[in-house]
Amino acid sequence: MGLRDGEVLDVGIVGCGAIGTILARFIAEDARGLRLVSVFDRHIDSSERLTSSLTPQPTIEDVPQMAEHVDIIVECASTSAVPEVARTALSNGCQVMIMSVGALTDPELKDELVELAEKHGTRIHIPSGAIVGIDGLKAAGIVGIDQVVLKTKKNPKNLKDAPYTKKNRINLNSINKETLIFAGTAREATTAFPANINVAATLSLAGIGSEKTSVEIYADPSLTRNVHEILVEGSFGTFTTTVENVPSPKNPRTSYLAALSAIATLKEMTDPLQIGT
């Protein structure tokens, strides 16, 4: 539902990294119907650096303070931050947008947050992130989906420091051609690559679940963009999508489209005309 004339959606942002910064600057400079009220980052210097670059300047306050007066909190921090941010927001009747959606492959946490949202009459928003086709996936789920496969391809440097590559002692510097380095379920993928594969979690939530969604991750030194190929098959038919995303300049592990999808989700909340599933 769009806002009435003169109404404004007050926004708080948790996490002042690549996505949080893009989102904050858009709201401060361009967004109609949106007002950036406050920001927070566990690194106080990141919060101060972001607020000093904005006009008007939002306040810096922690999540409990923020949740008392904003309409929605956007989590742009990390999967480990999701439980506290989401619980605090929802318990205060505040909407929450979760960007580190890999946290929701934990079914107990997901169910807990959904129950909190229902209890307090509020909502959890999950943007499409760095992929396309979520609308089609949701529609296909009405009649049944047999298979969802995600193939993600990134430059090896964009997979640096992932727990999986460290545990398995994968020498990313030695890879000189497209190489499959992981194959498993979406839940396994989000644990193995928590900073790289939120798209797998989004797909699984919109489709057939994290244990049935298949994920393959490739390292390819020839790539300058993050590539996501999706195959969906079911009684509705078949569809495939391919996205080649420009990495965020400040964090190559994050696609620029992910930040743009958060902006689009906020704009949709304020727009009286709703398009798409």
Residue pairs with C-beta under 8 A, 6 or more apart in sequence:
1 272
2 33
2 269
2 270
2 271
2 272
2 273
3 9
3 33
3 270
7 33
8 33
8 34
8 35
9 33
9 34
9 35
9 71
9 72
9 266
9 269
9 270
10 35
10 37
10 69
10 70
10 71
10 72
11 27
11 34
11 35
11 36
11 37
11 70
11 71
11 72
11 73
11 74
11 266
12 37
12 38
12 39
12 40
12 66
12 67
12 70
12 72
12 73
12 74
13 20
13 23
13 24
13 36
13 38
13 39
13 40
13 58
13 73
13 74
13 76
14 20
14 39
14 40
14 41
14 63
14 66
14 73
14 74
14 75
14 76
14 77
14 81
14 85
15 40
15 41
15 75
15 76
15 77
15 78
15 81
15 99
16 24
16 39
16 40
16 41
16 43
16 46
16 47
16 49
16 50
16 76
17 41
17 46
17 76
17 77
17 250
17 251
18 248
18 249
18 250
18 251
18 254
18 259
19 76
19 99
19 248
19 251
19 254
19 258
19 259
19 262
20 39
20 41
20 50
20 74
20 76
20 77
21 50
21 250
22 248
22 256
22 259
22 260
22 263
23 74
23 76
23 259
23 262
23 263
23 266
24 36
24 39
24 50
24 54
24 58
25 53
25 54
26 263
27 34
27 35
27 36
27 266
28 36
28 54
28 55
28 56
28 58
31 263
31 266
31 267
32 270
33 267
33 270
33 271
34 266
34 267
34 270
36 54
36 58
37 58
37 59
37 66
37 69
37 70
38 58
38 59
38 60
38 61
38 65
38 66
38 70
39 47
39 50
39 51
39 58
39 59
39 60
40 47
40 60
40 61
40 62
40 63
40 66
41 47
41 50
41 77
42 77
44 60
47 60
48 60
51 57
51 58
51 59
51 60
63 73
63 84
63 85
63 88
63 89
64 88
66 73
67 73
67 88
67 89
67 91
67 92
67 94
68 92
70 94
71 94
71 95
72 89
72 94
72 95
72 96
72 97
72 125
72 266
72 269
73 85
73 88
73 89
73 94
73 95
73 96
73 97
74 96
74 97
74 99
74 262
74 266
75 81
75 82
75 85
75 86
75 96
75 97
75 98
75 99
75 100
76 99
76 100
76 262
77 85
77 100
78 100
78 194
78 195
79 100
79 102
79 103
79 190
79 194
80 103
81 100
82 98
82 100
82 103
82 104
82 109
83 103
83 109
85 96
85 98
86 96
86 98
86 113
86 116
86 124
87 112
87 113
87 116
89 95
89 96
89 122
90 96
90 113
90 116
90 117
90 120
90 122
90 124
91 116
91 120
92 120
93 120
93 121
93 122
94 122
95 122
95 123
95 124
95 125
96 122
96 123
96 124
96 125
97 124
97 125
97 126
97 127
97 262
97 265
97 266
98 104
98 124
98 125
98 126
99 127
99 129
99 198
99 258
99 262
100 198
101 126
101 129
101 198
101 201
101 202
101 205
102 190
102 194
102 197
102 198
102 200
102 201
103 109
103 201
104 110
104 113
104 126
104 201
104 205
105 186
105 187
105 190
105 191
105 201
105 204
105 210
107 210
110 205
113 124
114 124
117 123
117 124
125 265
125 269
126 202
126 205
127 202
127 258
127 261
127 262
127 264
127 265
128 134
128 202
128 261
129 198
129 199
129 202
129 255
129 257
129 258
129 261
130 198
130 199
130 226
130 228
130 243
130 245
130 254
130 255
130 257
130 258
130 261
131 199
131 202
131 203
131 228
131 230
131 241
131 243
132 241
132 243
133 230
133 232
133 239
133 241
134 202
134 203
134 206
134 277
135 276
135 277
136 232
136 239
136 277
137 145
137 148
137 203
137 206
137 207
137 232
138 206
138 277
139 236
139 277
140 207
140 232
140 234
140 236
140 239
141 206
141 207
141 208
143 234
143 235
143 236
144 234
144 235
144 236
145 207
145 208
145 232
145 233
145 234
145 236
146 233
146 234
146 235
147 214
147 231
147 232
147 233
147 234
148 203
148 204
148 207
148 208
148 212
148 213
148 214
148 230
148 231
148 232
149 213
149 214
149 215
149 216
149 230
149 231
150 186
150 199
150 200
150 203
150 213
150 214
150 215
150 216
150 228
150 229
150 230
151 215
151 216
151 217
151 218
151 227
151 228
151 229
151 230
151 231
152 196
152 197
152 199
152 200
152 215
152 216
152 217
152 218
152 226
152 227
152 228
152 229
153 178
153 217
153 218
153 219
153 220
153 223
153 226
153 227
153 228
153 229
154 196
154 217
154 218
154 219
154 220
154 223
154 226
154 227
155 219
155 220
155 221
155 223
155 224
155 252
156 172
156 173
156 175
156 219
156 220
156 221
157 172
157 252
158 196
158 226
158 247
158 252
158 253
159 165
159 172
159 181
159 193
159 196
159 217
159 219
159 253
160 172
160 253
161 195
162 192
162 193
162 194
162 195
162 196
163 191
163 192
163 193
163 194
164 170
164 181
164 182
164 192
164 193
165 172
165 181
170 181
172 219
175 181
175 219
175 220
175 221
176 221
177 220
177 221
177 222
178 218
178 219
178 220
178 222
179 218
179 219
179 220
180 216
180 217
180 218
181 217
181 218
181 219
182 189
182 192
182 193
182 215
182 216
182 217
183 214
183 215
183 216
183 217
184 192
184 214
184 215
185 210
185 211
185 212
185 213
185 214
185 215
186 200
186 201
186 203
186 204
186 209
186 210
186 211
186 213
186 214
186 215
187 204
187 210
187 211
188 215
189 197
189 200
189 215
189 217
190 197
190 198
190 200
190 201
190 210
193 217
195 253
196 217
196 253
197 215
197 217
198 258
199 228
200 210
200 213
200 215
201 210
203 213
203 230
204 210
204 212
204 213
207 213
207 232
225 244
225 245
225 246
225 247
226 244
226 245
226 247
226 255
227 242
227 243
227 244
227 245
228 241
228 242
228 243
228 245
229 240
229 241
229 242
230 240
230 241
230 242
231 238
231 239
231 240
232 238
232 239
232 240
243 257
245 255
245 256
245 257
245 258
246 255
246 256
246 257
247 253
247 254
247 255
247 256
248 254
248 255
248 256
248 258
248 259
268 274
